[in-house]
Amino acid sequence: MIPHLPRVLVVTMGGTIASVPAADGRDAVPRLGPAELLASVPGAEHVAAVRTESFRQYPSGDLSIADVVELAQLVHKRSGEVDGVVVTQGTDTLEETSFLLDLLLDAEAPPVVLTGAMRNPGLAGPDGPANLLAALRVAAAPQARGLGPLVVFADEIHLPRFVRKLHSSSVHAFGSPNTGPVGWVTEDRVRIPLVPRHREPLCAPASLPARLPSVGIVRIGLGADPLRPEHVTGLDGLVVEVFGGGHVPSAIVDSLVQITTRIPVVMATRTGAGELYESTYAFPGSERDLLDRGILSAGALDGTKARLLLILLIAAEARTEVIRERFTAATA
Ligand code: ASP
């Protein structure tokens, strides 16, 4: 370990990057710890003075919001001791954990770089080592400071607000459809030419209640039936993934409006990219109709991220006006 290298903490949480298959190459489960992950990365010791922490050993679908809140607290606790943090985890929920961290970590927090792998170490051409090396380079890079959490995958750097897992198996599984990557890594060089104009963390992890609100997602399809009250029993909020720029079948509007009398309802486009309209159409079930009748807009956030933001806003007891403002700010 060379003393003047940037100090990077590697926190491992399982996922494919840490998964080992059975002898026949199938049935992989997360097993590898930080030492084994780092042993697969040639040259890591020249990039950063690395220390490690094994935080979870899960397929990423088993991570909870409470786990991410605890992770944010860990990052705060280590703030003074490290220059950057790398988090390795499963790719299935990486767009969500990174977005939650973006909402929970303030400007004082060191850069947190999340990565994973699509091919486990038992397959031909595993991508974990290359992703981990690129993530280490970004976490150690001075130009990553102050940008908040970042996702590094396939040598691209993405913002949590926009990044999505877009492919089930490709090693180039992540993209940011609305913006593209903000930077990249080539050889040992970290380039981040596009920095976000602003970033607005929402709340400190310690301020959250032990019981987090429950927010559901409903995806509207052709000929969808009206929602019934029992569809939202026990929910504190609802995200509705709607057609295109903010549209639903006219036959279901009343049922959505009925739900807004009890819990906040936020609509997000189901298209995977773009921002909702506000005033292009006025037919029953149009964006104008829904907005006028109390449905809130997720703007350019997709439904998955809108759900997380709504959970934290409800946890913070935000009033409707604040919820509206925060969704607008998340898009701007
Ligand atoms: N099922 C894995 C996960 O933990 C998939 C992956 O890591 O790519 O998310």
Residues whose N, C-alpha, C, O or C-beta is under 5 A from the ligand:
A	BS01	LIG	G15 T16 I17 Y58 P59 S60 G61 Q89 G90 T91 D92 T93 G116 A117 M118
